[in-house]
Amino acid sequence: MISVLKTFPDKKNVPLTLETLETGSWINMTAPTKEEIDAVSRAVKCPADFLAAALDPEEASRIEADDGCLLVVINVPKVEGNFRFDAIPMGVIITTEHIVTVALEQNDVLPSSPGALNAFSTFKRTRFLFQVLFRTATLFLKYLVQIDRRSNTIEANLRKSMRNEELFQLLDLEKSLTYFTSALRSNRSVVDKLIRLCANAQMHEIVKVREEDEELLEDVKIEYDQAYEMVQMYSNILSGMMDAFASIISNNLNMVMKFLASITIILAIPTVVASFWGMNVHVPFGGHPLGFWSVLGIAALFAGGSAFLLWKKHML
């Protein structure tokens, strides 16, 4: 799917097509076909491999410049379920006249509502790129806060009862943090390279940095540093929580096995006593009218003594 938009000086956003494409337009591509990639490549005079770079789900964040075009591939977060998060690549291509974004699926980074579009200017391509990077960092922070809240809820439930469902949810959150850690690490390297690239005079024709843009880029770096620190902290907390609950589960299992072993010992004593008096030989109380109750009392006495000793040794 392809959508074309241009912001005019009066801040009015007007939808266009590839046939009516004008300088300063933004072309957004979502899961494009090969024919759409070729059409956009001809329209904006950009290498087709730049447009297809972000269509690989395993594509790492990177920067590449060629033929007057700048390719920036970053990883953006997405929600896959209540306890599952992931990151997918998104490409931002800046040419001397246009800006193109490419992704495999819709995401919350790119502006979609009219209110969000007002903050973007398609003819300010460098600022558009910085705003996309900034929104990506803030979205990471937003999802990290959600992960922290959900892990706290799971922890509260696990303190009441150990169930596999909560453990699987914790595992999903831990995997999500692993994906976020990798994505933020590579995105931070892209931001650092972009800062150095903006200082390169040879790239000023493509990347035009204004004074307010420099401040925005600095904010982007700060946001990514904060997001990376948060994901590292939450990952360590969640990993420690998983280890703690694994130890608790193992300890609970040991306590159950210890209790069952004690019950087995106590129940084995009456069996032994009954076996002695059940042999086909002369035994005490064999002809006594209260012999059964006497044997039963002896068995109960030994079983009670065993239970007391086990209780003293904290086996019950």
C-alpha positions as CSV (number, residue, x, y, z in Angstrom):
1,M,0.0,0.0,0.0
2,I,1.3,3.5,-0.9
3,S,0.1,6.8,0.4
4,V,1.5,10.2,-0.6
5,L,1.1,13.4,1.4
6,K,2.5,16.9,1.2
7,T,2.5,19.7,3.8
8,F,2.1,23.2,2.3
9,P,3.3,26.4,3.9
10,D,-0.2,27.0,5.4
11,K,0.4,23.7,7.3
12,K,-2.4,22.0,5.3
13,N,-1.7,18.4,4.5
14,V,-2.8,17.4,1.0
15,P,-2.9,13.8,-0.3
16,L,-1.3,13.2,-3.6
17,T,-0.4,10.3,-5.9
18,L,2.7,9.1,-7.6
19,E,1.4,10.7,-10.8
20,T,0.9,14.1,-9.1
21,L,4.0,13.9,-7.0
22,E,5.5,17.2,-6.0
23,T,8.8,18.3,-4.3
24,G,8.6,18.0,-0.6
25,S,6.2,15.1,-0.5
26,W,6.2,12.2,1.9
27,I,5.6,8.7,0.5
28,N,4.6,6.0,3.0
29,M,4.8,2.4,1.9
30,T,3.3,-0.5,3.9
31,A,4.2,-4.0,2.8
32,P,4.7,-2.9,-0.8
33,T,4.8,-5.2,-3.7
34,K,7.7,-5.4,-6.2
35,E,5.7,-3.4,-8.7
36,E,5.1,-0.6,-6.1
37,I,8.7,-0.6,-5.1
38,D,9.8,-0.2,-8.7
39,A,7.2,2.6,-9.3
40,V,8.4,4.6,-6.3
41,S,12.0,4.0,-7.2
42,R,11.4,5.6,-10.6
43,A,9.3,8.4,-9.1
44,V,11.8,9.6,-6.4
45,K,15.0,8.4,-8.3
46,C,16.1,6.1,-5.4
47,P,17.7,2.7,-5.6
48,A,15.1,-0.1,-5.3
49,D,17.3,-2.0,-2.8
50,F,17.0,1.0,-0.4
51,L,13.2,0.8,-0.5
52,A,13.3,-3.0,0.0
53,A,15.8,-2.9,2.9
54,A,13.3,-2.7,5.7
55,L,11.1,-5.5,4.3
56,D,13.4,-8.1,5.8
57,P,12.1,-8.9,9.3
58,E,15.6,-9.5,10.6
59,E,17.1,-6.4,9.1
60,A,19.4,-4.6,11.6
61,S,19.4,-0.8,12.2
62,R,21.9,0.9,9.9
63,I,22.7,4.0,7.8
64,E,23.7,4.0,4.2
65,A,24.2,6.7,1.6
66,D,24.3,6.3,-2.2
67,D,23.3,8.2,-5.3
68,G,22.2,11.3,-3.4
69,C,19.9,9.2,-1.1
70,L,20.2,8.5,2.6
71,L,18.8,5.3,4.0
72,V,18.1,5.0,7.7
73,V,16.8,1.7,9.0
74,I,15.6,1.6,12.6
75,N,13.7,-0.9,14.7
76,V,10.3,0.3,15.9
77,P,8.3,-1.4,18.7
78,K,5.0,-3.1,18.3
79,V,2.5,-4.9,20.5
80,E,1.7,-8.6,19.7
81,G,-0.5,-9.4,22.7
82,N,-1.2,-8.5,26.3
83,F,2.2,-9.8,27.4
84,R,4.1,-10.0,24.1
85,F,6.1,-7.1,22.4
86,D,8.4,-7.1,19.5
87,A,10.4,-4.8,17.2
88,I,10.2,-4.6,13.4
89,P,12.5,-2.7,11.0
90,M,11.3,0.5,9.3
91,G,13.2,2.3,6.6
92,V,13.4,6.1,6.2
93,I,14.8,7.2,2.8
94,I,15.7,10.9,2.3
95,T,16.4,12.2,-1.2
96,T,17.1,15.8,-2.3
97,E,13.3,16.3,-2.9
98,H,11.3,13.7,-1.0
99,I,11.1,11.5,2.0
100,V,10.0,7.9,1.9
101,T,9.1,5.5,4.7
102,V,8.8,1.7,4.3
103,A,7.6,-0.9,6.8
104,L,6.2,-4.4,6.7
105,E,3.1,-3.3,8.7
106,Q,1.4,-0.3,10.2
107,N,2.9,1.0,13.4
108,D,2.3,3.7,15.9
109,V,5.4,5.6,15.1
110,L,4.3,7.2,11.9
111,P,1.6,9.9,12.2
112,S,-1.9,8.6,11.2
113,S,-4.4,10.9,12.9
114,P,-4.9,14.5,11.7
115,G,-3.7,15.9,15.0
116,A,-0.4,13.9,14.8
117,L,0.1,15.0,11.2
118,N,0.0,18.7,12.2
119,A,3.3,18.3,14.1
120,F,5.1,17.0,10.9
121,S,6.2,19.0,7.8
122,T,7.0,16.9,4.8
123,F,9.2,19.5,3.2
124,K,11.4,19.6,6.3
125,R,12.9,16.1,5.6
126,T,15.6,16.1,8.2
127,R,13.3,17.2,10.9
128,F,10.8,14.6,9.8
129,L,13.5,11.9,10.2
130,F,14.4,13.3,13.7
131,Q,10.7,13.3,14.7
132,V,10.3,9.7,13.6
133,L,13.4,8.8,15.7
134,F,12.0,10.7,18.7
135,R,8.6,9.1,18.4
136,T,10.2,5.7,18.2
137,A,12.2,6.3,21.4
138,T,9.1,7.6,23.3
139,L,7.1,4.6,22.1
140,F,9.8,2.3,23.5
141,L,9.5,4.2,26.8
142,K,5.7,3.9,26.8
143,Y,5.8,0.1,26.2
144,L,8.6,-0.4,28.8
145,V,6.3,1.3,31.4
146,Q,3.5,-1.1,30.3
147,I,5.9,-4.1,30.7
148,D,6.9,-3.0,34.2
149,R,3.2,-2.6,35.3
150,R,2.3,-6.0,33.9
151,S,5.3,-7.7,35.5
152,N,4.2,-6.1,38.9
153,T,0.7,-7.5,38.4
154,I,2.1,-11.0,37.6
155,E,4.3,-10.8,40.6
156,A,1.4,-10.0,42.9
157,N,-0.6,-13.0,41.4
158,L,2.4,-15.3,41.8
159,R,2.8,-14.4,45.5
160,K,-0.7,-15.7,46.1
161,S,-0.5,-18.9,44.0
162,M,2.1,-20.5,41.7
163,R,0.5,-21.1,38.3
164,N,2.0,-22.0,35.0
165,E,0.0,-19.2,33.3
166,E,1.8,-16.4,35.2
167,L,5.2,-18.0,34.6
168,F,4.5,-18.1,30.8
169,Q,3.5,-14.5,30.9
170,L,6.7,-13.6,32.7
171,L,8.6,-15.6,30.0
172,D,6.8,-13.6,27.3
173,L,7.8,-10.3,28.9
174,E,11.4,-11.4,29.3
175,K,11.6,-12.3,25.6
176,S,10.0,-8.9,24.8
177,L,12.7,-7.1,26.8
178,T,15.4,-9.1,25.0
179,Y,14.0,-7.9,21.6
180,F,13.8,-4.3,22.9
181,T,17.3,-4.4,24.2
182,S,18.7,-5.5,20.8
183,A,16.5,-2.9,19.0
184,L,17.5,0.0,21.3
185,R,21.2,-0.9,21.1
186,S,21.2,-0.8,17.3
187,N,19.0,2.3,17.2
188,R,21.4,4.1,19.5
189,S,24.3,3.3,17.2
190,V,22.3,4.7,14.3
191,V,21.6,7.9,16.2
192,D,25.4,8.3,17.0
193,K,26.2,7.8,13.3
194,L,23.6,10.2,12.3
195,I,25.1,12.9,14.6
196,R,28.5,12.4,12.9
197,L,26.8,12.4,9.5
198,C,25.1,15.7,10.2
199,A,28.6,17.2,10.9
200,N,29.8,16.1,7.5
201,A,29.7,19.0,5.1
202,Q,29.4,16.7,2.1
203,M,26.0,15.4,3.3
204,H,24.4,18.9,3.8
205,E,22.7,18.7,0.4
206,I,20.7,15.8,1.6
207,V,20.6,16.3,5.4
208,K,19.9,20.0,6.1
209,V,20.2,20.6,9.8
210,R,18.7,23.7,11.3
211,E,19.4,25.0,14.8
212,E,16.1,23.6,16.2
213,D,16.9,20.3,14.4
214,E,20.1,20.0,16.4
215,E,18.2,20.4,19.6
216,L,15.7,17.8,18.5
217,L,18.5,15.4,17.6
218,E,20.0,15.9,21.0
219,D,16.6,15.1,22.6
220,V,16.5,12.0,20.5
221,K,19.9,10.8,21.8
222,I,18.8,11.5,25.4
223,E,15.5,9.6,24.9
224,Y,17.3,6.6,23.5
225,D,19.9,6.6,26.3
226,Q,17.0,6.7,28.8
227,A,15.1,3.9,27.1
228,Y,18.2,1.8,26.9
229,E,18.9,2.2,30.6
230,M,15.3,1.4,31.4
231,V,15.2,-1.7,29.4
232,Q,18.5,-2.9,30.9
233,M,17.1,-2.2,34.4
234,Y,13.7,-3.9,33.7
235,S,15.5,-6.9,32.1
236,N,17.7,-7.4,35.1
237,I,14.7,-7.1,37.5
238,L,12.6,-9.5,35.4
239,S,15.5,-12.0,35.1
240,G,16.0,-11.9,38.9
241,M,12.3,-12.3,39.4
242,M,12.2,-15.4,37.2
243,D,15.2,-16.9,39.1
244,A,13.6,-16.1,42.5
245,F,10.3,-17.7,41.5
246,A,12.1,-20.7,40.1
247,S,13.8,-21.1,43.4
248,I,10.5,-20.7,45.3
249,I,8.9,-23.4,43.1
250,S,11.8,-25.7,43.7
251,N,11.7,-25.1,47.4
252,N,7.9,-25.7,47.5
253,L,8.4,-29.0,45.7
254,N,11.1,-30.0,48.2
255,M,8.7,-29.2,51.1
256,V,5.9,-31.3,49.5
257,M,8.3,-34.2,48.9
258,K,9.5,-33.9,52.5
259,F,6.0,-33.9,53.9
260,L,5.0,-36.9,51.7
261,A,8.1,-38.8,52.9
262,S,7.2,-38.1,56.5
263,I,3.6,-39.3,56.0
264,T,5.0,-42.5,54.3
265,I,7.2,-43.2,57.4
266,I,4.3,-42.6,59.8
267,L,2.0,-44.9,57.8
268,A,4.7,-47.6,57.5
269,I,4.9,-48.1,61.3
270,P,1.4,-49.4,61.8
271,T,2.0,-51.7,58.8
272,V,5.1,-53.1,60.4
273,V,3.3,-53.7,63.7
274,A,0.4,-55.3,62.0
275,S,2.8,-57.5,60.0
276,F,4.4,-58.8,63.3
277,W,1.1,-59.7,64.8
278,G,-0.2,-61.2,61.6
279,M,2.5,-63.9,61.5
280,N,1.3,-67.5,62.0
281,V,3.2,-67.9,65.3
282,H,2.5,-67.4,69.0
283,V,2.5,-63.6,69.7
284,P,1.6,-61.6,72.8
285,F,-2.1,-60.9,73.3
286,G,-2.9,-63.7,70.9
287,G,-5.7,-65.1,73.0
288,H,-6.5,-61.9,74.9
289,P,-10.1,-60.6,74.3
290,L,-8.6,-57.0,74.0
291,G,-5.7,-58.2,71.8
292,F,-6.8,-56.2,68.7
293,W,-7.2,-53.0,70.6
294,S,-3.8,-53.6,72.3
295,V,-2.0,-54.0,69.0
296,L,-3.9,-51.0,67.6
297,G,-2.7,-49.0,70.6
298,I,0.9,-50.1,70.2
299,A,0.8,-49.1,66.5
300,A,-0.8,-45.8,67.3
301,L,1.8,-45.1,70.1
302,F,4.8,-45.8,67.8
303,A,3.2,-43.8,64.9
304,G,2.5,-40.9,67.3
305,G,6.1,-41.0,68.6
306,S,7.4,-41.0,65.0
307,A,5.2,-38.1,64.1
308,F,6.4,-36.2,67.2
309,L,10.1,-36.8,66.3
310,L,9.5,-35.8,62.7
311,W,7.7,-32.6,63.8
312,K,10.6,-31.7,66.1
313,K,13.0,-32.0,63.2
314,H,10.6,-29.8,61.1
315,M,9.8,-32.6,58.7
316,L,6.0,-32.0,59.2
